[in-house]
């Protein structure tokens, strides 16, 4: 069905609220998470909807092509056109955490790197290019001594870890920095920390942004009764990865735009796939700005 697969990264420029709806608990509006790991994610429906909206607004002259790519709009009841692409859920690759030295660190864990390697291997044939798998360093290793406070220890949030600088962690940081390229100039090679799977899980569950929001009554100038809520955001600098699946246009298509290769050329060679787009809630507050980077 899908003959071409293209992996890409998404680097959060601002805080991102890809919400999962309201819940009963301390956080009224939590973010989307994987059920079995608790890791933050962005569901494929949210990602695809955000991309479609951005491209529809920015490329009105390509309306017919976008309909063939994304499928007919639900408002067009008389039109039946299935999408020619699919997107996977975006999974977390790097998560930023406050550090006593060096301001902040990017953390990851063996499980995350192994999942990346597994998914890349699964799609190797459809990607059509040799995919360089990432090294999997041992837990509690760092790419440099930039973050070390004293006696081989780093302090992330309020927790101290004994770590060592390892060649594998340095190699991983260099390969990830090469994937991010010039889009990220925050010296990943100096900030990478590989934690254990359990420690990483604790941080991505407990170190997201929790913001209190209120609504002010225009009549009284005070908080509306009951209009106080808490919402969760993924912090800026978080890096996700996803896969774009491309197939042939359903039906006849249009001249020069019917095959998967035509859609790939439109997205990549013609640079129509957005380099920056908005995703999730609170767009009027500047939230959800994501940079896309092809792997």
HELIX and SHEET records of a PDB file:
HELIX    1   1 UNK A   44  UNK A   58  1                                  15    
HELIX    2   2 UNK A   60  UNK A   62  5                                   3    
HELIX    3   3 UNK A   63  UNK A   70  1                                   8    
HELIX    4   4 UNK A  110  UNK A  122  1                                  13    
HELIX    5   5 UNK A  124  UNK A  127  1                                   4    
HELIX    6   6 UNK A  167  UNK A  180  1                                  14    
HELIX    7   7 UNK A  181  UNK A  183  5                                   3    
HELIX    8   8 UNK A  188  UNK A  190  5                                   3    
HELIX    9   9 UNK A  197  UNK A  206  1                                  10    
HELIX   10  10 UNK A  260  UNK A  264  1                                   5    
HELIX   11  11 UNK A  265  UNK A  269  3                                   5    
HELIX   12  12 UNK A  283  UNK A  285  5                                   3    
SHEET    1   A 6 UNK A  41  UNK A  42  0                                        
SHEET    2   A 6 UNK A  90  UNK A  98 -1                                        
SHEET    3   A 6 UNK A 239  UNK A 246 -1                                        
SHEET    4   A 6 UNK A   4  UNK A  12 -1                                        
SHEET    5   A 6 UNK A 289  UNK A 294 -1                                        
SHEET    6   A 6 UNK A 276  UNK A 278 -1                                        
SHEET    1   B 2 UNK A  19  UNK A  22  0                                        
SHEET    2   B 2 UNK A  29  UNK A  31 -1                                        
SHEET    1   C 6 UNK A  41  UNK A  42  0                                        
SHEET    2   C 6 UNK A  90  UNK A  98 -1                                        
SHEET    3   C 6 UNK A 104  UNK A 109 -1                                        
SHEET    4   C 6 UNK A 192  UNK A 195  1                                        
SHEET    5   C 6 UNK A 141  UNK A 142 -1                                        
SHEET    6   C 6 UNK A 164  UNK A 165  1                                        
SHEET    1   D 4 UNK A  41  UNK A  42  0                                        
SHEET    2   D 4 UNK A  90  UNK A  98 -1                                        
SHEET    3   D 4 UNK A 239  UNK A 246 -1                                        
SHEET    4   D 4 UNK A  85  UNK A  87 -1                                        
SHEET    1   E 2 UNK A 153  UNK A 156  0                                        
SHEET    2   E 2 UNK A 159  UNK A 162 -1                                        
SHEET    1   F 2 UNK A 209  UNK A 216  0                                        
SHEET    2   F 2 UNK A 223  UNK A 233 -1                                        
END                                                                             
